[in-house]
Each structure stands twice: as structure tokens, then as C-alpha cells.
């Protein structure tokens, strides 16, 4: 069948329509005309794969990775980087009324510090695009140009350095995976905190303590809450190493944490914040939330649950070039 791709949706698939029914077609670009074949039919949509690109977009390019289209790690390598940024911004504008220009990545390949590999019959690889098939690889263009068998899957480059702080990180504790772009992200969050002039800050899902420690000079006290005992161990070590004494870290579930002060920082996993966390924030006296998210869909859900708070700004950062993922920093006020 012949299809015209109307837009690229979250997840990276192109969206087309066939006799009114939605058809998802991966590895396509907006306004392309493709010949496609249905691979599965469902009640409200179908899925298809491209047989031939009949009218390619001027933003289409040859993917740099030989595994692209089989490996499930990347979804957008067939797009120019300019188009990747435009697509991500456009998708966010469909969810949020106030979207600032996206911060492009300092580099688009070889940027990841950590990858998750699978092992099968002595080979290393990734899950395929069906999230089931094993795809053996000898390199990943997002991680390193060296052979994967020659290097660890966590590239230990020493402490993370930012604003005269030396931050110890670990493969066993969450930290942002793109050090160069992380600097831009954390500097932006710090600038937001500075504008708020807070007295006390609660930092939920604080990880190894980077945002807590960056915010420490801007407040009287900062309380960092994190479930991972290894992350809290490192956070306390980082505070001690950097001579910061007004930050207090605790191993605790975020949903059980007391919310102190006039500013909440929150950076939950992809699943978003537990509703109990949001209810605790609503019951608190905090007036401002700086919410960092790697999943715009769960971010939108959580903002709706925070009744009484309104979205002041939404700033995207391209932390994951070549993929459909995007990091977003939002400010919410009441």
C-alpha cells in the first residue's frame, strides 16, 4: 500500500492513515510517501514496515550504524540531526503549552558513558526492534568507536567535574549518561534554583547528589532523598569531599519522604513520580517545583495530578541523539 507519513510520533514511528485507520511505520520521516506492508493489525491501529521510500524527505540521510533498523537502541539515525531536534520540539509542543528551544547536543555519536548489553552464546548484543530478538554487535556508535569486547560497558572517566565540584559516580548508582550535555542540564537547573532564592530545598530522587550540591550555596539547607543506598553513600562522600555541610542525604522511598521548604527538585525514573509523592508535595507548603523528566508522557500525567500548580516553562535537552528520547526540565508554580 502507498502511505503518506503525516508526522513522527513519540517512540520514533511515522504516523500515516489508510482508509481512516492509523498505521505506524518505523524509520520514516514527515511528508514522505512510502510503499509499505502491514505487519500486524489491531482494533484501533496497524503496524507496517517500509518496502520502498517512493518520495524521500530532504532530511533523510544514510544511517551511520550498520545495525540500524535491526538493533532497538536507535530510532532516528535516518534523519538529519536538525530534523531530529525539530521532531522532538514539535512532539513536546503537542503536550505542553510553553516549550523553550531545545538545547542541542555537543556531539551526536560516541557520547554515552554507559550501555546495557545482553549476552547470548558468547556474543554481545542488544535487543532488536521487536524488543525480543537478540542482535549481536561488535560496536555501538553511541558508546565508543572501539570494539565492545575490548572495553567495559561502563566507561570510568573519573569524577564528574562541575562548578569546582568533584562528583564521584558509579555504574551502580544513577547518573546522567552524557557528561558534556549533563553540564548544560545541571547549569540550567542551578540557574532556575538561583532565581527562586529558596531557603530550604527538598531534592527527591537525588541520585549521587549533583543537584543538591549545586544548590547548596543558594539555600540554607538542602534535603536529598534517594532509595539507592549506593547513591546516598556517594552523595555523602561528595558532600564531604567538597566541604559542603548544609546538605543532608537520606536513604528513603520518595513517597515516604517529608517535603520541607519552599522549593522541590524532582527527577524520577521513566515511570514518573509515584502518586503518593505528588500528594505529599500538594500537602506541603512548597510554591515551586523544578521537575526533570526523561519521559514527557509521564511528566504530562504528573503535571495533571499536581492540581493547583501551573506549568511556567518547559526546556528540552537532547540527551539522547539518534534516539526518540528527550530530557525535559519544567518549572511548576502555585
Buried (B, 14 or more C-beta within 10 A) or exposed (E): BEBBBEBBBBEBBBBBEBEEEBBBBBBBBBBBBBEBEEEEEEEEEBBBBBEEBBEBBEBBBEBEBEBBBBBBBBBBBBBBBEBBBBBBBEBBEEBBEBBBEBBBBBEBBEBBBBBEEEEEEEBBBBBBBEEEEBBBBBBBBBBBEEEBEEEEBBBEEEEBEBEEBEBBBBBEBBBBBBBEBBBBBBEBBBEBBBEBEBEBBBBBBBBBBBBBBBBBEBBEBBBBBBBBEBBBBBBBBBBEBBEBEBBBBBBBEBBEBEBBBBBBBBBBEEEBBBEEBBEBBBEBEBBBBBBBBBBBEBBBBBBEBBEEBEBBBBBBBBBBBBBBBBBBBBBBBE
